[in-house]
Structures are given as C-alpha cells and as structure tokens.
Amino acid sequence: MGSDGDDKVVLLDTDVSMFAMRPKMALALKGIHYQSKAEDLTNKSSLLLEMNPVHNKVPVLIHNGKPFCESLIILEYIDEVWKDKFPLLPSDPYTRAQARFWADFIDKKIYECLKAWLFKTKDANGIKEELVENLKVLEGELGEEAYYGGERIGFLDLALLSYYTWLLTFEKDTEFSVEAEIPKLSEWGKRCLQNESVSTSLADPLKIYEFTLQRRERIGVA
Ligand code: GS8
C-alpha cells in the first residue's frame, strides 16, 4: 500500500469547507492524484452517508474503498501512508504532540469564533476580541519560525491555513484587518500562499464570503 500507481483516492468535499481544504493541501503537497467529489450539503449523496455514517460530514477521504473521516485524522493518515513525500508531522514525539495540541486548540477556539461570526450568534466586536486574543496565542507559538513546521510547511500550518482564508473573509464585514491585528500571521499566510499546492487548494475568500451571505439568508440571519 502507499504511493504505487494502483491507489484509488477520492475526496468528498465542498469548495469552501475549511476542513476539506486540509486534505486537499496535503494531497497536493505530496503529489497524490485523487478524484474530488463535491457534495451539496443541503442534499448529501448516499456515498457520503455511507462513508461517514456517524457525522455525515465532509471531508471524507476514500482510499482504495476505505473511508477516513475528520480532517486532522485524515491528515495524519495521509502522512502515514505517503510518508516519504513531503512529511507533515514532526518525527520527534514531543514536537509531534505539540503540533496536535495546537491543531486541537485551533479547532476548538478559532472555529467557535468563526462560527459565531458566520451565524451572528454574538456581537461582531466581542467575537473579534476573542478571535484576536486566540490568534495572538498562535502568533506566539510561531515565534520567529517561517512556518509552524519549522523551515517548511507542516501539519500545523495546514491546520491553520484553512482558517486563514476564512479570516480574510471575516475582514469583509467586520472592522478587522489580518495585516494590522496579527501582522506575523499575515506574513506567515502570505509566505504559505507562495506555495502552489497551498494556493490552489485554498478557497478564494470572495467565494467564501458569497457562501456566507447565502448561508445567512437560508437560515434567516440578517
Ligand atoms: C468537521 C467537519 C465539518 O464540520 C473535521 O473534519 O475536522 N471536525 C470535522 N464539515 C462540515 C462542512 S465545513 O463546515 C459539514 O460537512 N457539515 C455538514 C453538516 O453539518 O450537515
């Protein structure tokens, strides 16, 4: 198993899903050919329901018929199977545990803020304050490194990059500027976007914003 030409790799995803962008970047960085099947989350396919019967969510990676769910678990799986190409997780157990810890922090803290912004469940200024506070913690974690993976993009970079593109969307209707509020992360994001595997896998913030407006309209949020 692994990188031979017989592998069949399918990704159930959507264009703007921050979680689906993670495996897209990983597969692109590792040069793995895959078939992307875009899901309509208002009318989920029977394949999605069959492959992720517990959560019914994207992304799902289907590798030679076997499904893998949850974006961070998918990243780890991709890294284990195609380990020789562009390793993502650090080899040192302590550093690896740290990368997992911060990825979990991102999914708990940053996701809650972006969800509150998307569905307008909190006042925009309150969300912004909480968001910036958490992003500053992540800036501190980056320190003076070019990437969270050190000299190159790694697991934690991918975990955060999918949110980075949503942050650019957050700028569109909140008084918030990535560059002004979190300059180090802004530089980091620009640096990562110079990588073609990253830039071609991340959704355009404008497209995300259009999706946001449609989603709000559908659920009746002004
Ligand atoms: C989250 C996946 C998720 O929320 C992961 O993969 O890391 N913890 C999971 N997927 C969303 C689309 S992105 O917002 C989804 O599929 N939603 C469909 C639904 O909730 O019905």
Residues whose N, C-alpha, C, O or C-beta is under 5 A from the ligand:
A	BS01	GS8	S17 M18 F19 L41 N56 K57 V58 P59 E70 S71 L72
